[in-house]
């Protein structure tokens, strides 16, 4: 049985507030963020645009990567986002239509 784990970055808008998280179900987690079902930082600051994600098959690697990204300076996080998503498009656009 293969599992997928995701490290993801959400943003409130381009160059706005960002949030980094980890999950084994990206679709459900995004639904929860977008509908403010998760109380806390992301709902308080309206951080619900998926601007970056990576997939791995190992939960320990995912958690380690999340910690690594969270430890970076903001400028490095912005470069990571823009390396794959230069326009800060919401990568989950159309997932919930």
SEBA-348204 format. One record per residue: x, y, z of N, C-alpha, C in turn. Coordinates in steps of 0.2 Angstrom, whole numbers, plus 2048, in hexadecimal, padded with zeros to 3 digits. Layout:
XYZXYZXYZ
...
! end
This chain:
8047FA800800800800804806800
80380B7FB8078117FB8038177FD
80681B802803821804807827801
80382C8018068327FF805837804
80B83B80580B84180A80D847807
80A84D80980B85380580D85880A
81285C80881486280B811868807
80E86C80A80A87180680B878809
80B87D80480B884806805888804
80188B8087FB88F8077FD896807
7FA89A8047FB8A28047F48A5804
7F48AB8077EE8AF8077ED8B2801
7F28B47FD7F28B87F77FA8B87F5
7FB8BA7EF8028BB7EC8068BF7F1
80C8BC7F38108BF7F880D8C17FF
8078BD8008038BE8078068BA80C
8028B98118038B48178038AD814
8088A98168098A281480989E81A
80789881980689281E80988C81A
80D88881E81088281C80D87C820
80B87781D80887182080A86B81D
80886582080985E81E80385A81F
80185681A7FB85281B7FC84C816
7F78478187F78418137F184180F
7ED84680F7E784780B7E784E809
7EA8508037EA8578027E385A800
7DF8567FC7D98587FB7D485A801
7D48568067D085780C7D385D810
7DA85D8107DD8638147DB869811
7DB86A80A7DA8708077D3872807
7CE86D8077C786E8087C687180F
7CA86F8147C987181B7CC87881B
7D187A8187D48808187CF885815
7CD88480F7C988880B7C288A80E
7C08858127B98868167BA88881D
7C088981F7C288B8267BF88782B
7C088082A7BE87B82E7C487A833
7CA87C8327D087B8367D088283A
7CF8828407D08898447D788A845
7D98908457E08928467E3897841
7E989683F7ED89B83B7EA89C834
7E98968317E689782A7DF89A829
7DB89882E7D489B82D7D48A3830
7D88A48357D98AB8377DC8B0832
7E18AD82E7E48B28297E28B1822
7DC8AD8217DA8AB81B7DF8A8816
7E38A48187E88A08147E589A812
7E389A80B7E08948087E1893801
7E68967FE7E88957F77EE8907F7
7ED88B7F47F38867F37F88897EE
7FE88B7F080388D7EC8098897EA
8098847EF80F87F7EE80D8787F1
80F8737EE80F86D7F28148687EF
8168637F481B85E7F28188577F4
8198527F181684B7F381C8477F4
81B8437FA82083D7FB81D8377FE
8208327FE81D82B80081F82A807
82282E80B82582D811823833816
81F83181B81C83682082283A823
82783682582D83982983183E824
83183D81E834842819830848818
82984781882484C81882585181E
82584E82482585282A82C85682A
83285282883885582883885B823
83585A81D83586081883186681B
82B86481E82786A82182B86E826
82F86A82A83386E82F83887282C
83B86F82784187382383E879820
83887981C83587E81983388481E
83088182482E88682983488A82C
83A88782C84088A82F84388F82A
84188F82484489481F84289B820
84689F81E8448A681E83E8A7819
83A8AC8198348AD8158378AE80E
83C8B180C83F8B28058408AB802
8438A68068448A080383E89C801
83989D80683289A80582F89D7FE
82F8A37FD82D8A67F78308A47F1
8378A37F183A8A07EC8388997EA
8378957EF83488E7EE82D88F7EB
8298937ED8228937EA8238957E3
82789B7E182889D7DB82C8997D6
82F8947D98338907D482E88B7D0
82988A7D38248857CF81D8897CE
81C88F7D18168927D081789A7D1
81A89C7CB81C8A37CB8168A87CC
8108A67CA80B8AB7CA8068AA7D1
8088A57D58058A47DB7FE8A27DA
7FD89E7D47F689B7D37F48977D8
7ED8977DA7EB8927DE7EB88B7DB
7EF8867DD7F08807DA7EA87B7DB
7E687D7E07E08797E17DA87C7DE
7DB8817D97D58847D67D187E7D2
7CB87E7D37C68797CF7C68727D3
7C98717D87C986B7DC7C286A7DF
7BF86F7E17B886F7E57B28717E1
7B28717DB7AD8747D77A886E7D6
! end
